[in-house]
Amino acid sequence: MGARRRFLGSKFTWRRRLLVGALGPRGTTSIVFGLLAFNALPEGPYADTALDAMTLTVLGSVVLHGIGSLPIARLLADPVTKPGHSGGP
């Protein structure tokens, strides 16, 4: 819902909105909550597990978004018309 409000009044097409939503920043929430958990837990295996889970989540997100970004961009790219073609029938 928050992403919808950010686009209110923008001139982005629905394709651009989907592209930004699909490829926008990822992992920031994982970092914030992971660090909150790490700092709240006593030093030891539980804190280390929270830090490991956060790191793996962010790295996995980076890898998956890196792999999927080109296909998603191609799928959601605005259609391109050929030079000299007005776009009509």
C-alpha positions as CSV (number, residue, x, y, z in Angstrom):
1,M,0.0,0.0,0.0
2,G,2.9,2.4,0.7
3,A,4.2,2.0,-2.8
4,R,0.9,3.1,-4.2
5,R,0.9,6.3,-2.2
6,R,4.4,7.2,-3.5
7,F,3.2,7.0,-7.1
8,L,0.0,9.2,-6.6
9,G,0.2,12.1,-9.0
10,S,3.3,10.6,-10.8
11,K,3.4,10.4,-14.5
12,F,4.8,6.9,-14.5
13,T,3.0,4.3,-16.5
14,W,1.7,1.2,-14.8
15,R,4.6,-0.7,-16.4
16,R,7.1,1.7,-14.9
17,R,5.4,1.4,-11.5
18,L,5.6,-2.4,-11.6
19,L,9.2,-2.2,-12.6
20,V,10.2,0.1,-9.8
21,G,8.2,-2.1,-7.4
22,A,9.9,-5.2,-8.6
23,L,13.4,-3.9,-8.8
24,G,13.4,-1.3,-6.0
25,P,15.6,-1.5,-3.0
26,R,15.5,-4.8,-1.1
27,G,17.0,-5.9,2.1
28,T,16.8,-2.7,4.0
29,T,14.0,-4.0,6.3
30,S,15.9,-7.2,6.9
31,I,19.0,-5.1,7.9
32,V,17.0,-2.9,10.3
33,F,15.2,-5.8,12.1
34,G,18.3,-8.0,12.0
35,L,20.4,-5.4,13.7
36,L,17.7,-4.7,16.2
37,A,17.5,-8.4,17.1
38,F,21.3,-8.6,17.1
39,N,21.6,-5.7,19.5
40,A,18.8,-6.8,21.8
41,L,20.0,-10.4,22.2
42,P,22.7,-11.3,24.6
43,E,26.1,-12.1,23.1
44,G,26.2,-15.7,22.0
45,P,24.7,-18.1,19.5
46,Y,21.3,-16.5,19.3
47,A,22.8,-13.1,18.4
48,D,25.1,-14.8,15.9
49,T,22.2,-16.6,14.3
50,A,20.2,-13.4,13.9
51,L,23.2,-11.8,12.2
52,D,23.8,-14.8,10.0
53,A,20.1,-14.9,9.0
54,M,20.1,-11.2,8.1
55,T,23.3,-11.5,6.1
56,L,22.0,-14.5,4.1
57,T,18.6,-12.9,3.5
58,V,20.2,-9.7,2.1
59,L,22.8,-11.6,0.0
60,G,20.1,-13.9,-1.3
61,S,18.0,-11.0,-2.2
62,V,20.8,-9.3,-4.1
63,V,21.6,-12.5,-6.0
64,L,17.9,-13.2,-6.9
65,H,17.2,-9.6,-7.9
66,G,20.4,-9.6,-10.0
67,I,19.4,-12.7,-11.8
68,G,15.8,-11.6,-12.3
69,S,16.3,-8.0,-13.1
70,L,16.9,-8.3,-16.9
71,P,13.9,-10.6,-17.5
72,I,11.6,-8.4,-15.4
73,A,12.9,-5.3,-17.2
74,R,12.3,-6.9,-20.6
75,L,8.8,-8.0,-19.6
76,L,7.8,-4.7,-18.2
77,A,9.6,-2.4,-20.7
78,D,7.5,0.1,-22.6
79,P,6.8,-1.2,-26.1
80,V,9.2,0.4,-28.7
81,T,7.8,1.5,-32.0
82,K,10.0,1.3,-35.1
83,P,11.4,4.6,-36.5
84,G,9.1,6.2,-39.0
85,H,6.1,4.2,-37.6
86,S,3.4,6.4,-36.0
87,G,2.1,3.5,-33.9
88,G,-1.2,3.4,-35.7
89,P,-2.7,0.5,-37.6
